[in-house]
Amino acid sequence: MRVLMLSKACVVGMYQRKLEELAQQPDIDLVVLVPPGWRDPDRGWMPLERAYLEGYDLRVTPIRFNGHFHWHYYPKIAQEIRRFKPDLIHIDEEPYNLATWHTLWHARRSGAKTLFFSWQNIERRYPPPFRWGEQWVLRTVDYALMGTQSAAEVWQAKGYRKPLAVVPQFGVDPVVFSPPERPRSGASFVIGFVGRLVEEKGGAMLLDALSQLDGVWQLDVVGDGPEKENLMAQAKQLRVADRLTFGSLPSTRMPGYYQGLDVVVVPSLTRPNWKEQFGRVIVEAMACGVPVIGSSSGAIPDVIENAGLIFPEGDAAALTDLLRQLMRSPDLRQTLAQKGRQRVMEFYTQAQVAAQTAAVYHQMLKID
């Protein structure tokens, strides 16, 4: 089968590993269209990385309104469809944006089967024209992939009645994201935080929790965003600024970052229009044998299950207590490291995600 995928997410090199795995599945000829980069509102310019390119064709295509999540689209999608003549078009976009509408319109004219992907786990009502476009997509598309069961429930509540499957958008490569050859040694207890520096990611609450943690520790933050200056000021006020580092890393250097940590904290906070959708950081850290402490927001408990520790979101004292437990117990850290790695190997590798996605493709082409 000839599969055309459209994905701005796949400008990230690590995400391309799934594409290699997908191309290795039986009877799949894969072409993936990506923009030259994506201008993320929080992370800034994210240029295309070329990391994993075996077995499929990665093509760069122009994008209009780059960085505008609802309005961006790919003006040459019709030409690409005519050029490749796909049996199936995988639109790696949410159903309420122009890129999905535009691609689906041209896909219908070609006769190709279509699917979209969604992480949205809170029911939102958009104003026109987004609501109109969203409903048209739900009526017109052949299949939907959902990142979590809660996302599936949201779209069914909004009227989606066609086939769907719950499959993560990406997994991890357990060879790249792997435990260090030797256990980390050092006097300081190293805590990691990865993500956008925005209020809902819980950075301020994490600093409150750390300010009550005794002993020798440091926090290594990877990420950027509008809350950075506020977090730095808060750290100074709490007198922990000398224990913090802020920085950014390309995706290819993230495994080494995780391998230098004792724990990763995912302290996300639910907001009226957002709750944690998956927490890719969780599976990356667990794959590297790093214990994870996560809040109760959104999908975090479902991803971690019994392979990590959960605290009530927003409860700084509870987070301090869990950090203290891990800090004092190398045995607990080792147990959670092993459980986390095992959970990733069972559910969240790129190979498993690719196999589940390929199974959906085969099912779709049997749909009348």
Backbone hydrogen bonds, N-H to C=O, Kabsch-Sander energy under -0.5 kcal/mol:
donor,donor_aa,acceptor,acceptor_aa,energy
3,V,1,M,-0.7
3,V,29,D,-2.7
4,L,88,L,-2.6
5,M,3,V,-0.5
5,M,31,V,-2.8
6,L,90,H,-2.5
7,S,5,M,-0.5
7,S,33,L,-2.6
11,V,8,K,-1.5
12,V,9,A,-1.7
15,Y,12,V,-0.8
16,Q,12,V,-0.8
16,Q,13,G,-1.2
17,R,14,M,-1.2
18,K,15,Y,-1.1
19,L,15,Y,-0.6
20,E,16,Q,-1.6
21,E,17,R,-2.0
22,L,18,K,-2.8
23,A,19,L,-2.4
24,Q,20,E,-1.0
25,Q,22,L,-1.2
28,I,25,Q,-0.9
29,D,1,M,-3.0
30,L,28,I,-0.6
31,V,3,V,-2.4
32,V,57,D,-2.9
33,L,5,M,-3.4
34,V,59,R,-2.6
38,W,46,M,-2.1
40,D,38,W,-1.3
40,D,44,G,-2.2
44,G,40,D,-2.1
46,M,38,W,-2.4
48,L,36,P,-2.1
49,E,11,V,-2.7
51,A,49,E,-0.7
56,Y,53,L,-0.7
57,D,30,L,-2.1
58,L,56,Y,-0.6
59,R,32,V,-3.0
59,R,57,D,-0.7
61,T,34,V,-2.6
64,R,73,Y,-3.0
68,H,65,F,-2.2
69,F,67,G,-0.9
72,H,68,H,-2.2
73,Y,64,R,-1.4
77,I,74,Y,-1.7
80,E,76,K,-2.1
81,I,77,I,-2.3
82,R,78,A,-2.3
83,R,79,Q,-2.3
84,F,80,E,-2.3
85,K,81,I,-2.6
87,D,2,R,-2.5
88,L,2,R,-1.8
89,I,113,K,-3.1
90,H,4,L,-2.7
90,H,88,L,-0.5
91,I,89,I,-0.8
91,I,115,L,-2.8
92,D,6,L,-2.3
92,D,90,H,-1.0
93,E,91,I,-2.2
97,N,94,E,-1.1
98,L,70,H,-2.6
99,A,72,H,-0.9
100,T,97,N,-0.7
101,W,97,N,-1.7
102,H,98,L,-3.1
103,T,99,A,-2.0
104,L,100,T,-2.7
105,W,101,W,-2.4
106,H,102,H,-1.7
107,A,103,T,-2.5
108,R,104,L,-2.2
109,R,105,W,-1.1
110,S,106,H,-1.0
110,S,107,A,-0.6
111,G,107,A,-1.1
112,A,107,A,-1.2
113,K,87,D,-2.5
115,L,89,I,-1.7
116,F,143,Y,-1.2
117,F,91,I,-0.9
117,F,93,E,-1.3
118,S,145,L,-1.9
126,Y,124,R,-0.6
130,F,127,P,-1.0
131,R,127,P,-1.2
133,G,129,P,-2.7
134,E,130,F,-2.7
135,Q,131,R,-2.2
136,W,132,W,-2.2
137,V,133,G,-2.4
138,L,134,E,-2.3
139,R,135,Q,-1.7
140,T,136,W,-1.8
141,V,137,V,-2.8
142,D,114,T,-0.9
143,Y,114,T,-1.1
144,A,163,P,-1.3
145,L,116,F,-2.9
146,M,165,A,-2.7
147,G,118,S,-2.5
152,A,148,T,-1.6
153,E,149,Q,-2.1
154,V,150,S,-1.8
155,W,151,A,-2.2
156,Q,152,A,-2.1
157,A,153,E,-2.0
158,K,154,V,-1.2
159,G,156,Q,-1.3
160,Y,155,W,-2.6
165,A,144,A,-1.8
167,V,146,M,-2.0
167,V,165,A,-0.8
172,V,348,Y,-2.0
177,F,173,D,-3.2
178,S,176,V,-1.2
189,F,216,V,-2.3
190,V,188,S,-0.7
191,I,189,F,-0.6
191,I,218,Q,-3.0
192,G,263,V,-2.5
193,F,220,D,-1.9
195,G,222,V,-2.2
197,L,224,D,-1.8
198,V,196,R,-1.7
201,K,198,V,-1.6
202,G,199,E,-1.8
203,G,198,V,-0.6
206,L,202,G,-2.1
207,L,203,G,-2.1
208,D,204,A,-2.0
209,A,205,M,-2.2
210,L,206,L,-2.6
211,S,207,L,-2.1
212,Q,208,D,-0.5
212,Q,209,A,-1.1
213,L,210,L,-1.9
214,D,212,Q,-0.6
217,W,215,G,-0.7
218,Q,189,F,-2.2
219,L,243,R,-2.8
220,D,191,I,-2.9
220,D,218,Q,-0.5
221,V,219,L,-0.6
221,V,245,T,-3.0
222,V,193,F,-2.8
223,G,221,V,-0.6
223,G,247,G,-2.5
227,E,197,L,-2.9
228,K,225,G,-1.7
231,L,227,E,-2.6
232,M,228,K,-2.4
233,A,229,E,-2.3
234,Q,230,N,-2.5
235,A,231,L,-2.4
236,K,232,M,-1.8
237,Q,233,A,-2.3
238,L,234,Q,-2.4
239,R,236,K,-1.0
240,V,235,A,-2.8
241,A,235,A,-0.9
243,R,240,V,-2.2
244,L,241,A,-1.4
245,T,219,L,-2.0
247,G,221,V,-1.4
253,R,250,P,-1.9
254,M,251,S,-1.2
257,Y,253,R,-1.4
258,Y,254,M,-2.5
259,Q,255,P,-2.2
260,G,256,G,-0.6
260,G,257,Y,-1.3
261,L,258,Y,-2.1
262,D,190,V,-2.9
263,V,190,V,-1.3
264,V,291,P,-2.2
265,V,192,G,-2.6
266,V,293,I,-2.8
269,L,200,E,-3.5
271,R,274,W,-3.8
274,W,271,R,-1.6
282,I,279,G,-1.6
283,V,279,G,-0.9
284,E,280,R,-2.1
285,A,281,V,-2.6
286,M,282,I,-2.5
287,A,283,V,-2.0
288,C,284,E,-1.2
289,G,286,M,-1.7
290,V,285,A,-2.4
293,I,264,V,-2.7
294,G,292,V,-0.5
294,G,309,L,-2.9
295,S,266,V,-2.3
296,S,311,F,-0.8
299,A,276,E,-2.2
300,I,297,S,-1.8
303,V,299,A,-2.1
304,I,300,I,-2.5
305,E,301,P,-2.8
307,A,304,I,-2.2
308,G,305,E,-0.5
309,L,292,V,-2.4
311,F,294,G,-1.9
315,D,312,P,-2.2
316,A,314,G,-1.2
319,L,315,D,-1.8
320,T,316,A,-2.6
321,D,317,A,-2.1
322,L,318,A,-2.0
323,L,319,L,-2.5
324,R,320,T,-2.4
325,Q,321,D,-2.1
326,L,322,L,-2.2
327,M,323,L,-2.7
328,R,324,R,-2.0
329,S,325,Q,-1.0
333,R,329,S,-2.0
334,Q,330,P,-2.3
335,T,331,D,-2.4
336,L,332,L,-2.5
337,A,333,R,-2.2
338,Q,334,Q,-2.1
339,K,335,T,-2.3
340,G,336,L,-2.7
341,R,337,A,-2.1
342,Q,338,Q,-2.2
343,R,339,K,-2.3
344,V,340,G,-2.1
345,M,341,R,-2.2
346,E,342,Q,-1.6
347,F,343,R,-2.0
348,Y,344,V,-2.3
350,Q,172,V,-2.1
353,V,349,T,-2.2
354,A,350,Q,-2.7
355,A,351,A,-2.2
356,Q,352,Q,-2.3
357,T,353,V,-2.3
358,A,354,A,-2.8
359,A,355,A,-2.0
360,V,356,Q,-1.5
361,Y,357,T,-2.1
362,H,358,A,-2.3
363,Q,359,A,-2.1
364,M,360,V,-2.7
365,L,361,Y,-1.8
366,K,363,Q,-1.3
367,I,364,M,-1.7
